[in-house]
Amino acid sequence: MSRIALVTGGSRGIGAAISVALKGAGYKVAANYAGNDEKAQAFTAETGIPTYKWDVSDYAACAAGIAKVEADLGPIEILVNNAGITRDAMFHKMTPENWKDVIDTNLSGLFNMTHPVWTGMRDRNFGRVINISSINGQKGQMGQANYSAAKAGDLGFTKALAQEGAAKGITVNAICPGYIGTEMVRAIPEKVLAERIIPQIPVGRLGEPEEIARIAVFLASDDAGFITGSTISANGGQFFV
Ligand SMILES: NC(=O)c1ccc[n+]([C@@H]2O[C@H](COP(=O)([O-])OP(=O)(O)OC[C@H]3O[C@@H](n4cnc5c(N)ncnc54)[C@H](OP(=O)(O)O)[C@@H]3O)[C@@H](O)[C@H]2O)c1
């Protein structure tokens, strides 16, 4: 029987590529999204992957959304915590709202989504939690004190939870993408991308969402059962931990 996977922010960008790749690998996939109904409907029409709207920064909404997915598809065995946002500003201009929005979505979102599925994974002695962090959580990035803090927090969460899940057949890993050509990165002015960002990437290009998706498919597989608490970097050689 196919295993069931839920991908947060699974209707666009890296998450969409992960949803599609997991479906291609034989999983039953559900994709969550926040509010872009048009993109979500187009994604479902194109891929056949059902989409579910809720905000990962809201614990009660996550619990209700997960219950709905489980009623429709069955117990969630693979959770990909991919949903994320940026609210970039230099720190002296960063507002408390900029800070809170990013921490609530990119860090607390992992608690809110993982907590409701954790007991079921423990009871079934199997689970895969895959957290999409970022190169900027590893190295820090000016203009992103909020984002870097949240993404670094995701790595601590991954390592702590991996220790708790290990005896129960649950692996918890993180992927740290470098700059990937999604709308999040295409929102950066072309001149900044060409003159300041791409020259820092030794392979000389942005990554493709599918290059991250292939890592997620591997981490979800039974073959990856001995990998837990790991951080896999995919950044074109931009930063070595
Ligand atoms: N792109 C990069 O270069 C890069 C590099 C390193 C790490 N990352 C990380 O990779 C992940 C995906 O990035 P991306 O570039 O693919 O982003 P994206 O293209 O902006 O897509 C973001 C997805 O997350 C969803 N989302 C945002 N906030 C949400 C919330 N509160 N609740 C539920 N869903 C929410 C969006 O839903 P709607 O469509 O409804 O808005 C969308 O499906 C993020 O965690 C990001 O930080 C990206």
The ligand as an SDF file (V2000), in Angstrom:
LIG
                    3D

 48 52  0  0  0  0  0  0  0  0999 V2000
   13.7400   29.5310   -2.9040 N   0  0  0  0  0  0  0  0  0  0  0  0
   14.8990   29.4410   -2.2900 C   0  0  0  0  0  0  0  0  0  0  0  0
   15.9440   29.8090   -2.8150 O   0  0  0  0  0  0  0  0  0  0  0  0
   14.9970   28.8630   -0.9090 C   0  0  0  0  0  0  0  0  0  0  0  0
   16.2650   28.6970   -0.3640 C   0  0  0  0  0  0  0  0  0  0  0  0
   16.3910   28.1410    0.8910 C   0  0  0  0  0  0  0  0  0  0  0  0
   15.2660   27.7450    1.5730 C   0  0  0  0  0  0  0  0  0  0  0  0
   14.0390   27.9170    1.0260 N   0  0  0  0  0  0  0  0  0  0  0  0
   12.8810   27.4650    1.7930 C   0  0  0  0  0  0  0  0  0  0  0  0
   12.1580   26.5280    1.0190 O   0  0  0  0  0  0  0  0  0  0  0  0
   10.7720   26.6220    1.3390 C   0  0  0  0  0  0  0  0  0  0  0  0
    9.9760   26.8570    0.0800 C   0  0  0  0  0  0  0  0  0  0  0  0
   10.4170   28.0580   -0.5210 O   0  0  0  0  0  0  0  0  0  0  0  0
    9.8940   28.5070   -1.9800 P   0  0  0  0  0  0  0  0  0  0  0  0
   10.9500   29.3930   -2.5240 O   0  0  0  0  0  0  0  0  0  0  0  0
    9.4410   27.3240   -2.7400 O   0  0  0  0  0  0  0  0  0  0  0  0
    8.6350   29.4110   -1.5470 O   0  0  0  0  0  0  0  0  0  0  0  0
    7.4250   29.9860   -2.4250 P   0  0  0  0  0  0  0  0  0  0  0  0
    7.6540   29.7430   -3.8710 O   0  0  0  0  0  0  0  0  0  0  0  0
    7.2200   31.3740   -1.9290 O   0  0  0  0  0  0  0  0  0  0  0  0
    6.2050   29.0530   -1.9470 O   0  0  0  0  0  0  0  0  0  0  0  0
    5.8420   29.0580   -0.6110 C   0  0  0  0  0  0  0  0  0  0  0  0
    4.7600   28.0330   -0.3450 C   0  0  0  0  0  0  0  0  0  0  0  0
    4.5100   28.0280    1.0740 O   0  0  0  0  0  0  0  0  0  0  0  0
    3.1500   28.3200    1.3190 C   0  0  0  0  0  0  0  0  0  0  0  0
    3.0280   29.0490    2.5700 N   0  0  0  0  0  0  0  0  0  0  0  0
    3.6060   30.2320    2.9310 C   0  0  0  0  0  0  0  0  0  0  0  0
    3.2310   30.5810    4.1740 N   0  0  0  0  0  0  0  0  0  0  0  0
    2.3920   29.6010    4.6080 C   0  0  0  0  0  0  0  0  0  0  0  0
    1.6490   29.3970    5.7920 C   0  0  0  0  0  0  0  0  0  0  0  0
    1.6880   30.2650    6.8190 N   0  0  0  0  0  0  0  0  0  0  0  0
    0.8730   28.2840    5.8790 N   0  0  0  0  0  0  0  0  0  0  0  0
    0.8000   27.3880    4.8710 C   0  0  0  0  0  0  0  0  0  0  0  0
    1.4910   27.5230    3.7260 N   0  0  0  0  0  0  0  0  0  0  0  0
    2.2630   28.6200    3.5910 C   0  0  0  0  0  0  0  0  0  0  0  0
    2.6810   29.1100    0.1090 C   0  0  0  0  0  0  0  0  0  0  0  0
    1.2790   29.0420   -0.0130 O   0  0  0  0  0  0  0  0  0  0  0  0
    0.4710   30.0890   -0.9760 P   0  0  0  0  0  0  0  0  0  0  0  0
    0.7490   29.6290   -2.3890 O   0  0  0  0  0  0  0  0  0  0  0  0
   -0.9490   29.9370   -0.5880 O   0  0  0  0  0  0  0  0  0  0  0  0
    1.0500   31.4440   -0.7070 O   0  0  0  0  0  0  0  0  0  0  0  0
    3.4460   28.3580   -0.9960 C   0  0  0  0  0  0  0  0  0  0  0  0
    2.7680   27.1500   -1.3120 O   0  0  0  0  0  0  0  0  0  0  0  0
   10.6490   27.7540    2.3610 C   0  0  0  0  0  0  0  0  0  0  0  0
   10.6460   27.2380    3.6660 O   0  0  0  0  0  0  0  0  0  0  0  0
   11.9010   28.5690    2.1210 C   0  0  0  0  0  0  0  0  0  0  0  0
   12.2680   29.2930    3.2610 O   0  0  0  0  0  0  0  0  0  0  0  0
   13.8740   28.4660   -0.2020 C   0  0  0  0  0  0  0  0  0  0  0  0
  1  2  1  0
  2  3  2  0
  2  4  1  0
  4  5  1  0
  4 48  2  0
  5  6  2  0
  6  7  1  0
  7  8  2  0
  8  9  1  0
  8 48  1  0
  9 10  1  0
  9 46  1  0
 10 11  1  0
 11 12  1  0
 11 44  1  0
 12 13  1  0
 13 14  1  0
 14 15  2  0
 14 16  1  0
 14 17  1  0
 17 18  1  0
 18 19  2  0
 18 20  1  0
 18 21  1  0
 21 22  1  0
 22 23  1  0
 23 24  1  0
 23 42  1  0
 24 25  1  0
 25 26  1  0
 25 36  1  0
 26 27  1  0
 26 35  1  0
 27 28  2  0
 28 29  1  0
 29 30  1  0
 29 35  2  0
 30 31  1  0
 30 32  2  0
 32 33  1  0
 33 34  2  0
 34 35  1  0
 36 37  1  0
 36 42  1  0
 37 38  1  0
 38 39  2  0
 38 40  1  0
 38 41  1  0
 42 43  1  0
 44 45  1  0
 44 46  1  0
 46 47  1  0
M  CHG  2   8   1  16  -1
M  END
$$$$
